[in-house]
Amino acid sequence: MEVNAFLKDCPPFDTLSEEQRSWAVSQLQSVYMNEENCNEIMKDMRPALFIVRSGVFDLRGADGRLIERLESGDLFGYPSLLSGREVVNKLKTIEDGIVYILPQSAFDRLRNVSKPFEQYFIRAHGQRLLTEQKSDENDELDWSEQTVGSVVTMPPVSLTSDTSVQEAAKLMSSNGISSVLVVDDTQLVGILTDRDLRNRVVAEGLPLDVRVAAVMTQLPESVYENRSLMDALTTMTSSNIHHLPVVNDQNQPVGMVTATDLIRQQRSDPVFLISAIRKAGSKEQLVEEARKLPDYLQTFASRVKQTSILGRLMASVTDGMTRQLIHLYEQENGAAPAAYSWLAFGSQGREDQTLSSDQDNGLLLSNGLTDKQKDWFAGLGEYVCEGLNECGIPSCPGNIMASNPDCRGTIDEWKKRFTSWIESPTPKALMYCQIFFDSRPVVGPGKFYQEYRKQIADLARNEMFLGNLAILVNKISVPLGLFNRLRTEDTDDGDTIDIKRYGIALINDIARIYSLQAGLTSPSTPARLAALKGSNLLNRRDNQSLLEAWEFLTQLRLNHQLKVWGTDKPKNAIDPDELSTLSRRQLKTAFKIIKEAQQGVGLKFSRQGY
Amino acid sequence: MAQWLEKLAHWYDRRQKLKRPWQELRYVALDIESTGLDPKKHQILSIAWMTIHPPVMHYGNAQYHVFAHGQELELGQSPTIHGLTQQDFLHSSEPRQTFGMLSRALNDAVLVCHHKGMDWRFLKHIEAEYGIPFKPLAVFDTLAFEKNKLERNPQQPIQGGQLTLSACRKRYNLPDYHAHHALTDTLACAELFLAQCYSTEKDHRDARAVLKKAC
């Protein structure tokens, strides 16, 4: 029936069983509500849950302040149902309509028989609406989302570099392991594997008392424990190794992951894409593989719980392409003449990359390079950026690419650039800051990059500068119009909202300001927010709200992009009329959270307040 | 003699009631789905009604009944007829009991329907066939209300299709429903009725004045 069909699309009634919903319908009353009778109805019927079927009504507080504009599918009246407190809000009718009324007794009964139904109202009451998910999603944790730390179970087996190879072999044999970490003074200095013993000791006929230091692989690739399994996999495939040491933030080894560990965890296709990228022997092959990315994402997205991890997947794949292009360049032009780091900025750096993100990258170079060496890096920048473009990662219109000489520099040269932006914060300089402060090394020794990042972080802890960033964030207003209605822009593609510009980017900007103030160096917004827990500037609740809003919006955007991929529809513009009732409510909540957070940074950092 | 007195008492009672504001009366919205327009030749497939105490519509006591007419109904090519499936006919109601309930519901209430001609013809036919009286206080025809309203503007003659239930509802911004299910049409008619009554000028709202616009 009509009413049942309506409730089926009206959360949280969609979570009820068919039988429960039919029962709910039998308990409903319905009223024709207009300006003449609306407050009388509220008074006569309460406490009750009111469900707007048609018409438009404004819910106003006792002081006349507008709380919410209610339209078809909106609910009201539940705070007093849950708290038992007197209703003080008043209604004003903007357009007459039909309102369904579920009396308290029926509401309580439904809360008792349906957990999701009860949960919904408790969340909504506590403004926790964004964690509400469609009920058909399974709770299974997606493997690529898991951190490396979570699959490292055994404490690391390690020895010092002055141990003899015989001792080492005994230790490995008694622990039943095929590789062992070499650690001096808590720092990882090398790795020794079965293969090393075979190829470098036995085959060479070396004596058994030779020191491990002489035959181990020095300064091996490693992965941080808080990185995803996807990252471990990309590192392994790109370096063609099967044992990957896992280290903590202090670069101390905490264990090891092997290819077998990952294969055991693996359940999806991106693995094959990444290894295909790794195996590509020429740029043509690489481009061919890279072109399959959107299709892979489509199938992958339908199997993962949170599509927001696709942003990390995209970044991982882009990292993989970058590494492979660098590898191909080295094959033609010889190995790098000096230590360097390939930097990813912007969305690739933050790991919230999308199918339409363009390149943002640069090179961190060693001091004292000769002109010839500089030419090698200039050629690298040209080659890789051009290659990425062919792979479908478009060139940056703002020319923030390693092919641009301005984006190649030593630590001191980069510091000079940052200092000039911080000291003369023109709009362009601030825009650069929003991109360049979100950086991550794709290739190169970790220590080299970290030295750079620490020095940059120190520069940012500048009150004036942070104040300017806070003012900039407040220059963009969220698309909530009068009465908390979603405000759309009239474009050629209909009335839409750009959720990147007015949503995700704003949260990124806000999280960046807090984390720059705290001296944090991680680029991704969720990681920044996680690290900010316990900060006295951003309370836990607001922190959590921002994260939920960010996750909701990135998920919404990716779902949209997958839907419009291959068409010329805009990739970040959402038509709110095409969303489900729940998503529309969530979108409003997300924008409300952003609005409050903007005001928060305005007050805390710019002193002007907004 | 007694019958005559009773009629007079009923007439007087009715007159008094209709002097009251329209919101104080009880209304019953009704819809009948049948195999055709002629009660002598065609059969009632389903009937639905619902009580209204303005502005409240009571979903809980809405009634919906399907009649099987003693044999498997031939649905022909289409799997459904007026939204009814073969399955619905398996749970059919007993006519005499159903009409008895309707008779009690209409007692002292105003009958509300869209295009009263057909529904009323069927009710009169049932009255004769089963000896069950239907004596509502009055009948409010939502179609007649709309027709009278549109006719007040002689510049714009009424077009075909302007008076269907869904076309009328649209003019009051009421939501789109799937038509031709007796219960849905009953709800739709009830909502339209409330929208129409609330749209009349506040000063002329005794039941008689409102009803006059809808017959």
Chai-1 contact restraints between the chains, C-beta under 6 A:
chainA,res_idxA,chainB,res_idxB,connection_type,confidence,min_distance_angstrom,max_distance_angstrom,comment,restraint_id
A,E2,B,Y177,contact,1.0,0.0,6.0,A-B,restraint_1
A,E2,B,T184,contact,1.0,0.0,6.0,A-B,restraint_2
A,S26,B,G60,contact,1.0,0.0,6.0,A-B,restraint_3
A,L28,B,Y59,contact,1.0,0.0,6.0,A-B,restraint_4
A,Q29,B,V56,contact,1.0,0.0,6.0,A-B,restraint_5
A,Q29,B,H58,contact,1.0,0.0,6.0,A-B,restraint_6
A,S30,B,M57,contact,1.0,0.0,6.0,A-B,restraint_7
A,S30,B,Y59,contact,1.0,0.0,6.0,A-B,restraint_8
A,V31,B,P55,contact,1.0,0.0,6.0,A-B,restraint_9
A,V31,B,V56,contact,1.0,0.0,6.0,A-B,restraint_10
A,Y32,B,P55,contact,1.0,0.0,6.0,A-B,restraint_11
A,Y32,B,L194,contact,1.0,0.0,6.0,A-B,restraint_12
A,Y32,B,A195,contact,1.0,0.0,6.0,A-B,restraint_13
A,N34,B,Y198,contact,1.0,0.0,6.0,A-B,restraint_14
A,N37,B,P55,contact,1.0,0.0,6.0,A-B,restraint_15
A,S54,B,P175,contact,1.0,0.0,6.0,A-B,restraint_16
A,I98,B,E191,contact,1.0,0.0,6.0,A-B,restraint_17
